[in-house]
C-alpha cells in the first residue's frame, strides 16, 4: 500500500521527537532503496556520494546538478514508503536556488533535505580540502529553506563542515546559529573523537545527526552509545554502496577468472526474491487478469 508523502513527513517529525536513536541506511539506487524500504527501517538516507556515483559515475565533488538530484529524489521517494532524508548539497547556488531546491525536493516526496555550508563546488564530508562559506551566508540559506517549505513537517537538516578546517568551537557556533535560523536537525560533520561527540551532544537540545562512515573520521560506536551521547539520528551512507562494490568485484572477478559462477550462488540474492522485490508479482497478476 502506498503511503503519502505528507504522512511520511509527519511520521519522521514525530519519530525525531522521541529520545531513542533512529538508524538510517544510505540508499543510492532503486535496488538499494527498495531493499531498505522492505526491511522495516524508520528512515532512509539518500547519500550524495552514492547517488552521484551510481547515477553519473562521477565523484561527489559538486558535479551533479539540481536537475540530476531532484530526478533521483522523485524516483527514490516515489518507489518507497519509508520517510527519506535527501542530500541537497549546498542548495545548488544562491538563496533563490535554495528556495527552488527545497520546493523541488518537497514536491518530489522527500521527508527532509540536508543543506551544508561548504563553498561550491562541495566535496564529500570525509575527504580533504573542504572550505566553508561565511556563517552569515549559511544562516540566510537556512532561513530561506525554512520559509520555502509548504509543509511544516518537512525537515531542514543543517550541516556544517567547519570542524575539519576551523575547529570544533566554530562548528558548534555555526550549529547554534543554524538552530536559531530555523533548522530542525543539526549535523556537525566529521567529529574526530568520542570526546568531540560528547561535546556536541551536550551542547544542543534539538535533534542531532551523526554521520557514520566506514573508514571515515568519526568513531564508529554502538547505537546505544550514540543515543547516550545525545544523538537522534545515525546515518550509514556508505555501507550499502561499499558492500555492493565489494560483492560486484568478487562476482565479476570469478567470471573473469573461472568463466563461470559455480561457486557464487551462496553470495547472491535469490533471483525469485529479486523478482518479488522489483514488483513482478503485480505484473504477473495483471497479465493473468487480462489474458485472452
C-alpha positions in Angstrom: 0.0 0.0 0.0 1.3 3.4 -1.0 2.0 5.9 1.8 1.5 9.6 1.1 4.5 12.0 1.2 2.7 14.1 3.8 2.2 11.1 6.2 5.9 10.2 5.8 6.9 13.6 6.9 4.5 13.6 9.8 5.9 10.2 10.9 9.5 11.3 10.7 9.0 14.5 12.7 7.1 12.6 15.4 9.8 10.0 15.5 12.5 12.6 16.0 10.5 13.9 18.9 11.3 10.7 20.8 14.5 10.2 22.7 15.7 6.8 21.3 18.1 6.7 18.3 16.9 6.3 14.7 19.3 4.5 12.4 19.1 5.2 8.7 20.9 3.2 5.9 22.2 5.0 2.9 20.4 4.3 -0.4 21.9 5.2 -3.7 19.8 3.5 -6.5 16.4 1.9 -6.8 17.5 -1.6 -5.8 19.1 -0.3 -2.6 16.1 1.9 -2.0 13.6 -0.9 -2.4 15.6 -3.3 -0.4 16.0 -0.9 2.6 12.3 0.0 2.3 11.3 -3.6 2.6 13.2 -4.1 5.9 11.3 -2.0 8.4 13.7 1.0 8.8 12.0 4.1 10.2 14.1 6.5 8.0 16.2 6.2 4.8 19.0 8.5 3.8 19.7 9.3 0.1 23.5 9.6 0.0 25.0 12.2 -2.3 28.3 10.2 -2.7 26.5 7.0 -3.7 23.8 8.6 -5.8 26.2 10.6 -7.8 28.5 7.6 -8.2 25.7 5.2 -9.3 23.8 7.7 -11.5 26.6 9.7 -13.1 29.7 7.6 -12.4 31.4 10.8 -11.0 32.9 11.8 -7.7 30.8 13.7 -5.2 32.5 17.0 -5.9 29.8 19.4 -6.9 29.4 18.0 -10.4 25.8 16.8 -10.1 23.2 19.4 -10.8 19.9 20.2 -9.1 18.1 18.5 -12.0 20.2 15.4 -11.7 19.5 15.1 -8.0 15.8 16.0 -7.8 15.3 13.4 -10.5 16.7 10.8 -8.1 14.7 12.1 -5.2 11.5 11.7 -7.1 12.4 8.1 -8.1 13.5 7.1 -4.7 10.7 8.6 -2.8 8.1 7.6 -5.3 9.1 4.0 -5.2 9.3 3.6 -1.4 7.1 4.0 1.7 9.7 4.9 4.3 10.5 8.6 5.1 13.6 9.7 3.4 16.1 12.4 4.1 17.8 13.6 0.8 21.1 15.2 0.3 20.7 18.7 -1.1 24.4 19.7 -1.1 24.8 23.5 -0.9 21.3 24.1 -2.3 22.8 24.3 -5.8 23.5 28.1 -5.8 22.4 31.2 -4.1 19.3 32.0 -2.0 16.9 31.8 -4.9 18.4 28.4 -5.8 18.0 27.2 -2.2 14.3 28.1 -2.3 13.8 26.3 -5.6 15.7 23.3 -4.3 13.6 23.0 -1.1 10.4 23.3 -3.0 11.5 20.8 -5.6 12.7 18.2 -3.0 9.5 18.6 -1.1 7.3 18.1 -4.2 9.4 15.1 -5.2 8.5 13.4 -1.9 11.4 13.9 0.4 10.7 14.0 4.2 13.7 16.2 4.7 16.6 17.9 3.0 20.2 18.2 4.1 21.9 21.5 3.3 25.6 22.2 4.0 27.8 25.3 4.5 30.6 24.3 2.1 31.8 26.5 -0.7 30.8 25.5 -4.2 31.9 23.1 -5.6 31.3 21.0 -2.5 33.3 17.8 -1.5 32.4 14.6 0.3 32.5 15.3 4.1 35.1 12.8 4.9 37.6 13.8 2.2 40.2 16.7 2.4 40.1 20.2 1.0 36.6 21.3 2.2 36.1 25.0 2.7 33.0 26.7 4.2 31.1 29.9 3.3 30.8 32.7 5.9 28.4 31.9 8.7 26.0 34.8 7.8 25.6 33.4 4.3 24.6 30.0 5.6 22.2 31.4 8.1 20.4 33.2 5.3 20.2 29.9 3.4 18.7 28.1 6.4 16.1 30.9 6.9 15.2 30.8 3.2 14.9 27.0 3.3 12.6 27.1 6.3 10.4 29.8 4.7 10.2 28.0 1.4 8.8 24.7 2.5 5.0 24.4 2.3 4.7 21.5 4.8 6.0 22.4 8.3 6.8 18.7 8.9 9.4 18.8 6.1 12.7 18.6 8.0 15.6 21.0 7.4 18.8 19.3 8.3 21.6 21.9 8.6 25.2 20.6 8.2 28.4 22.4 8.9 31.8 21.2 7.6 33.7 23.7 9.7 35.1 21.2 12.2 37.9 20.0 9.8 39.2 23.4 8.7 38.2 25.8 11.5 37.8 23.6 14.6 35.1 22.2 16.8 34.3 25.5 18.6 33.5 27.2 15.2 31.4 24.2 14.2 29.4 24.5 17.4 28.9 28.2 16.9 27.6 27.6 13.5 25.2 24.8 14.5 23.8 27.1 17.2 23.2 29.8 14.6 21.6 27.3 12.3 19.2 26.3 15.0 18.1 29.9 15.6 17.7 30.3 11.8 15.1 27.5 11.7 16.9 24.2 11.2 15.1 21.2 12.6 18.1 18.9 12.8 21.8 19.8 13.4 24.6 18.0 11.6 28.2 18.7 12.6 30.2 16.8 10.1 33.4 14.8 10.9 33.9 15.0 14.7 37.1 13.1 15.3 36.8 11.6 18.8 34.3 10.3 21.4 35.0 13.4 23.4 34.0 15.7 20.5 30.8 13.7 20.0 30.1 14.1 23.7 30.6 17.9 23.5 28.2 18.1 20.5 25.6 16.0 22.3 25.5 18.1 25.5 25.5 21.4 23.6 22.1 21.2 22.0 18.6 20.1 23.0 17.2 19.6 19.5 17.7 16.6 17.2 21.3 15.8 16.3 22.6 13.7 13.4 25.8 11.7 13.4 27.4 10.5 10.1 28.9 7.0 10.4 31.3 6.4 7.5 33.3 3.2 7.5 36.9 4.4 7.0 35.9 8.0 7.8 37.0 10.4 10.5 34.2 9.8 13.1 34.4 7.0 15.6 32.1 4.1 15.0 30.1 3.4 18.1 27.2 1.2 19.0 23.7 2.7 18.6 23.1 2.8 22.4 26.4 4.8 22.8 25.3 7.4 20.2 22.0 7.7 22.0 23.6 8.2 25.4 25.8 10.9 23.8 22.6 12.8 22.8 22.2 11.9 19.1 18.8 11.4 17.5 19.7 10.0 14.1 22.7 7.9 12.9 23.1 7.7 9.1 25.2 5.0 7.5 25.5 6.5 4.0 28.4 4.4 2.6 27.6 1.0 3.9 25.4 0.0 1.0 27.5 1.1 -1.9 30.7 -0.1 -0.3 29.2 -3.5 0.3 27.7 -3.7 -3.2 31.0 -2.7 -4.8 32.9 -5.4 -3.0 30.3 -8.0 -3.9 30.4 -7.0 -7.6 34.2 -7.1 -7.7 34.1 -10.6 -6.2 31.4 -11.9 -8.5 32.8 -10.3 -11.7 36.3 -11.5 -10.7 35.0 -15.0 -10.6 33.5 -14.7 -14.1 36.8 -13.3 -15.3 39.0 -16.0 -13.7 36.8 -19.1 -14.0 34.5 -18.2 -16.8 31.5 -19.2 -14.7 29.7 -18.5 -11.4 29.5 -22.0 -10.0 30.8 -21.1 -6.5 28.9 -17.7 -6.4 25.2 -18.6 -5.7 25.6 -18.6 -1.9 26.7 -14.9 -2.2 23.8 -13.9 -4.4 20.4 -12.7 -3.6 17.9 -15.2 -5.0 16.5 -14.4 -8.4 13.0 -15.2 -7.3 13.3 -12.8 -4.3 14.7 -10.1 -6.6 11.7 -10.5 -8.9 9.4 -10.1 -5.9 11.3 -7.0 -4.7 11.0 -5.3 -8.0 7.2 -5.9 -8.2 7.0 -8.7 -10.8 4.1 -10.4 -8.9 1.9 -7.4 -9.8 2.9 -7.7 -13.4 2.1 -11.4 -13.5 -1.3 -10.8 -11.8 -2.1 -8.1 -14.4 -1.2 -10.5 -17.2 -3.4 -13.2 -15.7 -6.3 -10.8 -15.3 -6.1 -9.6 -18.9 -5.2 -12.9 -20.6 -7.1 -13.9 -23.7 
